[in-house]
Amino acid sequence: MAINNVLGLDIGESKTGVARVNMIARLPQVVATLKNDNNFIPEITKIINEENIDAMVVGLPRNMNGEETAQTKYVRDYVENYLKSLKLPIIFQDETLSSKAAEVRLAGSGYKKTDIDAMAAVVILEDYLEQL
């Protein structure tokens, strides 16, 4: 199966930033910031269907030494407990400093501070594309 459309996720404890990229155009775009509540799976499923998503790239937090942290375990557990049920390929991408990069981009832009998680998902997708 060809992977044409990919969803990027920046998973936090209360919310998840969502971005998407078409693998031909290669221009990641903000989609949404979703709360990690009972509506998450129906909302992400709707996005997956509307955007014809073929795979997900999930940001994997690590400390500055590249070591896994408590947040890394949280993300891995979240993927196992929730995202695996969506039956899409899941690719982990190091997300070190993605939130800082998102903050820099949002400074002086039209985006709201609340968009930081979705912008971090864009950064995660950009890092993924660079590694291909």
Number of C-alpha atoms within 10 A of each C-alpha: 4 7 12 15 19 24 28 34 29 29 29 17 11 9 16 22 24 26 27 27 23 18 14 9 9 15 13 22 20 21 20 19 21 19 16 15 9 8 11 15 16 10 12 18 15 12 17 20 10 9 16 14 19 19 20 22 22 26 28 23 27 18 14 9 7 10 9 13 12 11 16 17 14 16 20 18 12 16 17 11 10 11 19 12 10 15 9 13 13 18 13 18 18 16 21 17 16 22 19 13 15 21 17 12 15 17 11 9 9 7 12 10 13 11 18 24 27 28 32 30 34 28 28 31 30 17 16 19 14 8 8 5
